[in-house]
Structure formats: C-alpha cells, structure tokens
Amino acid sequence: MKLLLLFIFTFSIFETPTIEKDRDRWKPYYSDTKPQKNAENWFLPFDVSDRKKISNIKVISIFGDHRDSYYKGHIHTAIDINPVKPTTKLIPVYAMANGVVCSVHLGENQKTVVVRHTLKDGKTIFTSYKHLKEVYVSNGQQVDQKTKLARLFTKDESKKYGGDYHHLHLEIRIKFDDYGCASWLTFNNTQLNDRFYNPQVFLKQYVK
C-alpha cells in the first residue's frame, strides 16, 4: 500500500499539466475589457521602414512545430520573428491594431502582453506578444498601432536564461479561454486549431 501511495505521489509531481488543470492559475491576470475601437487596419509589430511590408520581418521558427521547450513534445503556437533590419539595439514591440490590453504576465524571460481586438465583422481575436524584457502597458489600457507595448531581449540579456529569447513569439488567437497556458500546454492539432491561427497566414491576409 505504501509503495502504491508513493507511486501515485511521484506520478502527480511529474505529471505534465493540462490546459484544463492549469488555466485557473492564470485567470487573475486577465481583464475582461472590450476594445473601444474596431481593428480595421493592421501593422507589423516592429518599428521598421514600412510596417505594411511583410518582408521587413524574418521568421525564425514556424507555427505548428513540435518543441522540447517548456514540456517535451508541445506544439509551437506562434511564429518567432525579428525585424530584418533593426533600427536600434533595444527593439520595441508595438500593438498591431486597435485593441485593449487584456492580460500581462510578468514572469522573467516569459513576460507576455495579450491584446484583445474586435474585427469589423464583430468577431474577437487576440494578439499575444511573448519573450519581452520590459513591458510598458497595463491591463485595461486601450492601444493602437502606435502604442509601444514592450521591448525584446538583447542577445546578451537572453544569455542569462540559457536560451534564445531575443525574438518575438507572436501568437494570433481565436480565443483566450486558457488565459495563456495553452502557449506551452498545446500537444495536438485539435488543441492548436481550437485556439490559434497561423500567424504567417494572418499577416498575409491582414497586413497589406
């Protein structure tokens, strides 16, 4: 009996969490505020020469890849991007369209800002910006494409965490019912397609 209890205890410690089990932990960071203006005009999230020209960003990692970061085998829910020609060493990140900040996670190398948007047809989507060194906005703040949300890590700053964090992890979300944890707890295509758009497809459709 003791061996059985020890096994159950050990398994519970090392068991990979699920979206359903973990999402309540992140709910307090969410603010259910609606945008005051529709998102009708979309831009790249960087200060580049032309924020409507997709070739001004480089894609480092694609949507849908299986990853070993966070938990082994989770699926990459974003694209990792950087500006092709940064204008400064400290790269700022901007909101992509009109919206409202609905979630700010301030966990070291995983600082994240999520912006809620209302499209012209009334649908709601979310843009999520992760791997931020400094955050300049707060929950409930109305934003537009000129709002500086945060800045990225430099290469030297990212070394502190033993990984490559000097890029923007950009998610386009259909919904935010997980309050953020699906970013690292998505393990199959059903979960992926339930909450996320392919950002490269979204950029081609809206940033023009």
Secondary structure, DSSP 8 states (H G I E B T S, - for coil): -HHHHHHHHHHHHHS---HHHHHHHHGGGB-----SS---S---SS--S-TT-GGGEEEEE-TT-EE-SSSTTEE--SEEEEESS-SSSS-EEE-SSSEEEEEEE--GGGEEEEEEEE-TTS-EEEEEEEEEEEE---TT-EE-TT-EEEEE--HHHHGGGTS---SEEEEEES--TTTTTHHHH--SHHHHHHHEE-HHHHHHHH--
